[in-house]
Amino acid sequence: MKPDQLYQELIDLAERLQITVSEQNLKMSGFKVKSGFCKVRGQQMFVMDKHKSVAEKTRILATQLATIPHEDLYIIPAVRELLEKYGSQ
């Protein structure tokens, strides 16, 4: 699977878990900010630095999603392997 397809599958999984993924320009904030989970008006969000490479975005999102219960959802094998890989670190 191509890296951008894998990243999109992770975004789709996040949405199925009721988490909105938003890519933002974090350099413009004026503060040292990292990609991560937050809650905005009761909605769970994952804010991703849009300047990261696709590989880095995939790693960051997979690492975070691996911590959320997802066993009841169908996940394509490539994404499930990625979650297991980053979940065990």
QUIFENJO-V615770 format. One record per residue. N is the residue number from 1. PHI is phi as a letter, one per 40 degrees, with the letter a starting at -180 (999 if undefined). NEAR is the number of other C-alpha atoms within 10 Angstrom. Layout:
# QUIFENJO-V615770
n-><N | N>
phi-><PHI | PHI>
near-><NEAR | NEAR>
This chain:
# QUIFENJO-V615770
n-><1 | 2 | 3 | 4 | 5 | 6 | 7 | 8 | 9 | 10 | 11 | 12 | 13 | 14 | 15 | 16 | 17 | 18 | 19 | 20 | 21 | 22 | 23 | 24 | 25 | 26 | 27 | 28 | 29 | 30 | 31 | 32 | 33 | 34 | 35 | 36 | 37 | 38 | 39 | 40 | 41 | 42 | 43 | 44 | 45 | 46 | 47 | 48 | 49 | 50 | 51 | 52 | 53 | 54 | 55 | 56 | 57 | 58 | 59 | 60 | 61 | 62 | 63 | 64 | 65 | 66 | 67 | 68 | 69 | 70 | 71 | 72 | 73 | 74 | 75 | 76 | 77 | 78 | 79 | 80 | 81 | 82 | 83 | 84 | 85 | 86 | 87 | 88 | 89>
phi-><999 | c | d | c | c | c | c | c | c | c | c | c | c | d | c | c | c | g | b | c | b | b | c | b | c | c | c | c | c | g | b | c | b | b | c | i | c | a | b | b | f | g | c | c | b | b | c | b | c | c | c | c | c | d | c | c | c | c | c | c | c | c | c | c | c | c | c | b | d | a | c | c | b | c | b | d | d | c | c | d | c | c | c | c | c | c | c | c | c>
near-><8 | 6 | 12 | 14 | 12 | 19 | 21 | 13 | 17 | 24 | 21 | 15 | 21 | 22 | 14 | 12 | 15 | 12 | 19 | 20 | 19 | 13 | 15 | 14 | 12 | 17 | 13 | 9 | 9 | 7 | 8 | 8 | 11 | 11 | 18 | 14 | 17 | 14 | 12 | 8 | 7 | 7 | 11 | 17 | 19 | 21 | 20 | 20 | 19 | 15 | 13 | 14 | 11 | 16 | 12 | 13 | 21 | 21 | 18 | 16 | 23 | 25 | 19 | 16 | 22 | 17 | 13 | 11 | 9 | 16 | 8 | 6 | 10 | 9 | 15 | 11 | 9 | 11 | 17 | 16 | 12 | 17 | 22 | 14 | 14 | 17 | 15 | 9 | 6>
